[in-house]
Amino acid sequence: MNIIKLDAIGSTNTYLKEILTHSNLENFTVVVTENQFQGKGQRGSVWKGEVGSSLTFSVLVKELLETPEHVFDLNILVALSVYSSLKKLYNLPFSIKWPNDILSYNKKIGGILIENIIKASGETLSIVGIGINANQENFDHLPQATSLFKLCGDKVNKDELMHSILESLTVYCQKYLASGSTFIWEEYHRSLYRINVPSVFELPSGIRFMGIILGVTKNGLLSVKKEDDSVALFDIKQVKLLY
């Protein structure tokens, strides 16, 4: 596995994409940095972390997705890889908040951003960005976030955690190629935050409503049963789960 270590970079995802424009990288090439100062998150947000305290890295995944219709399968594979590694290393409750945030005690521990490149040949290259709040201590302006250090009280070995996630991702991808997607969908739904629990949602207009998460569709839409018993499907830009 090729691991590129950088002291500082704007975005590990962007750096990996730039390398791909002029180099043929091996599968699971990794870029990791101690200081990512222009990290990206879902909905166009910025990923913020203390220098040296966050685990921030990107990994190239290729030779996995046969068609664009299977893109959300990779989201699940990555989320489960992070989730299972955290469960293995830390005695804490974790869950996956749709589509792929990692929570513990109702606070965000980590996030995932996947950017897909479809080449002229039809091959899909995926840049998987992973950020984990490892050793941060200050979350004064982020009340819904926390870190492994704050929850455990012990400093996190970021290198150990990264290698555990990469090992899990490799295993999940191999199993996916050999056995298909049924097992990951079952595991994802078992780990899904607030599934089958009455929850509050907010639309882009600011309107809020009560609903129950029934699950996630094959193309990544959130299925929500509303108070009138109707079922609505939402993509990431159409609804926000409040917690």
C-alpha positions in Angstrom: 0.0 0.0 0.0 1.4 3.3 -1.1 1.1 6.0 1.7 2.1 9.6 1.0 2.6 11.6 4.2 2.4 15.4 4.1 3.0 18.0 6.9 0.3 20.3 5.5 -2.0 20.5 2.5 -5.2 22.3 1.6 -7.2 19.1 0.9 -6.0 15.5 0.7 -8.8 14.8 -1.7 -7.7 17.6 -4.0 -4.1 16.6 -3.8 -4.9 13.0 -4.7 -7.0 14.1 -7.7 -4.2 16.3 -8.9 -1.7 13.4 -8.8 -4.2 11.3 -10.8 -4.1 13.8 -13.7 -0.5 12.8 -14.5 0.1 9.5 -12.7 -1.3 6.0 -12.6 -1.6 5.3 -8.9 -2.0 1.9 -7.4 -5.3 0.9 -5.8 -5.6 2.1 -2.2 -3.0 4.8 -2.5 -3.3 7.0 0.6 -2.5 10.7 1.3 -2.4 11.7 4.9 -1.6 15.0 6.6 -1.1 16.5 10.0 -2.7 19.8 8.9 -5.5 20.0 6.4 -6.5 23.6 6.1 -9.1 23.5 3.3 -10.8 20.2 4.1 -14.3 19.7 2.6 -17.4 18.1 4.1 -21.0 17.3 3.0 -23.3 20.1 1.7 -20.2 22.2 0.8 -19.2 22.6 4.4 -15.6 22.9 5.6 -14.0 20.2 7.7 -12.2 21.9 10.7 -9.7 20.2 12.9 -6.9 21.2 15.2 -3.4 20.9 13.7 -1.9 17.5 14.6 -5.0 16.4 16.5 -7.3 15.2 13.6 -6.8 12.1 11.6 -7.3 13.3 8.0 -6.5 11.2 5.0 -7.7 10.3 1.5 -7.6 6.9 -0.2 -8.0 6.0 -3.9 -10.4 3.2 -4.6 -10.7 1.8 -8.1 -11.6 -1.5 -9.8 -14.7 -1.7 -7.6 -17.7 0.1 -8.9 -19.0 -1.4 -12.2 -21.6 1.3 -12.9 -22.5 4.7 -11.5 -25.7 3.2 -10.1 -23.6 1.4 -7.5 -21.9 4.6 -6.2 -23.7 4.5 -2.8 -22.3 1.0 -2.2 -18.9 2.6 -1.7 -20.3 5.1 0.8 -21.6 2.2 2.8 -18.3 0.2 2.5 -16.3 3.2 3.8 -18.7 4.1 6.6 -18.7 0.5 7.8 -14.9 0.3 7.6 -14.6 3.3 9.9 -17.5 2.2 12.1 -16.1 -1.3 12.6 -12.5 -0.1 13.3 -13.7 2.3 15.9 -15.9 -0.4 17.5 -12.9 -2.7 17.6 -10.4 -0.2 19.1 -12.6 1.8 21.5 -15.2 0.7 24.0 -17.8 3.3 23.0 -21.2 3.3 21.3 -21.0 4.3 17.7 -23.5 4.8 14.9 -23.6 5.9 11.3 -25.7 9.0 10.6 -27.0 9.0 7.0 -25.3 9.2 4.7 -21.9 8.6 6.3 -21.1 10.6 9.4 -19.9 8.7 12.5 -21.5 9.6 15.8 -20.9 8.6 19.4 -23.3 9.7 22.2 -25.2 11.8 19.7 -22.1 13.8 18.8 -20.0 13.7 15.6 -16.8 11.9 15.7 -15.9 11.7 12.0 -17.1 12.3 8.5 -16.5 10.9 5.0 -16.5 12.7 1.7 -16.3 10.6 -1.6 -15.6 12.2 -4.9 -16.0 10.1 -8.0 -14.2 10.5 -11.3 -15.7 8.6 -14.3 -13.0 8.2 -17.0 -13.7 8.1 -20.8 -13.2 4.3 -20.6 -16.2 4.1 -18.2 -14.0 3.2 -15.2 -14.9 4.9 -12.0 -12.1 6.2 -9.7 -13.2 7.2 -6.2 -11.4 9.6 -3.9 -12.4 8.7 -0.3 -11.7 11.5 2.2 -11.9 10.5 5.9 -11.7 12.8 8.9 -11.7 11.6 12.5 -11.8 13.8 15.6 -9.0 12.0 17.3 -7.2 14.1 20.0 -9.0 17.5 19.8 -9.9 19.1 23.1 -11.7 22.3 22.2 -15.2 22.2 20.6 -16.4 25.5 21.9 -18.0 26.5 18.6 -19.0 23.0 17.6 -21.5 21.8 20.3 -22.5 18.7 18.2 -18.9 17.4 17.8 -16.6 15.5 20.1 -13.4 13.5 19.9 -12.2 10.1 20.8 -9.8 11.7 23.3 -12.7 13.5 25.1 -14.7 10.4 25.3 -11.9 7.9 26.2 -9.6 10.2 28.2 -6.6 8.7 26.4 -4.6 10.0 23.5 -5.3 8.2 20.2 -2.7 6.6 18.1 -3.7 8.0 14.8 -1.4 5.8 12.7 -2.9 2.7 14.3 -6.4 3.9 13.7 -5.7 4.8 10.1 -4.2 1.4 9.4 -7.1 -0.3 11.0 -9.5 1.6 8.8 -7.5 0.8 5.7 -7.4 -2.9 6.6 -11.1 -2.9 7.2 -11.8 -1.1 3.9 -9.6 -3.6 2.0 -11.5 -6.6 3.6 -14.9 -5.0 3.0 -14.1 -4.3 -0.7 -12.8 -7.9 -1.2 -15.9 -9.3 0.3 -18.1 -7.0 -1.7 -16.4 -8.1 -5.0 -16.8 -11.8 -4.0 -20.3 -11.8 -2.5 -22.2 -8.7 -3.7 -23.8 -5.9 -1.7 -26.5 -7.7 0.3 -24.4 -8.1 3.5 -23.3 -4.4 3.5 -26.8 -3.1 3.3 -27.9 -5.3 6.2 -25.0 -4.2 8.3 -25.4 -0.5 7.4 -29.1 -0.5 8.4 -28.2 -2.2 11.7 -25.7 0.6 12.4 -27.9 3.5 11.2 -28.5 6.3 13.6 -32.1 6.8 14.7 -33.6 4.1 12.4 -37.2 3.3 13.4 -37.1 6.1 16.0 -39.3 9.2 15.8 -37.1 12.1 14.9 -37.2 15.8 13.8 -36.3 16.8 10.3 -35.7 20.1 8.7 -36.4 21.1 5.0 -34.2 23.7 3.2 -37.2 26.2 3.7 -36.7 25.9 7.5 -39.9 23.9 7.9 -39.6 21.1 10.5 -41.6 17.9 10.7 -41.6 14.6 12.6 -40.8 11.4 10.9 -39.3 7.9 11.3 -36.3 6.7 9.3 -37.3 3.4 7.6 -34.0 2.9 5.8 -31.9 4.0 2.8 -32.6 3.1 -0.8 -30.1 1.5 -3.2 -29.3 4.9 -4.7 -28.7 6.5 -1.3 -32.0 8.3 -0.6 -33.3 8.5 2.9 -36.8 6.8 3.3 -38.8 8.6 6.0 -42.4 7.8 7.2 -44.2 11.0 8.0 -46.9 11.6 10.6 -49.7 11.1 8.0 -48.2 7.7 7.2 -46.9 8.7 3.8 -43.3 7.8 2.9 -41.0 10.4 1.4 -37.6 9.9 -0.1 -34.9 12.6 0.3 -31.4 13.2 -0.9 -28.7 14.9 1.1 -29.6 18.4 0.0 -33.3 18.0 0.6 -33.5 17.3 4.3 -31.5 17.5 7.5 -31.9 15.2 10.5 -31.8 17.3 13.7 -30.2 15.7 16.7 
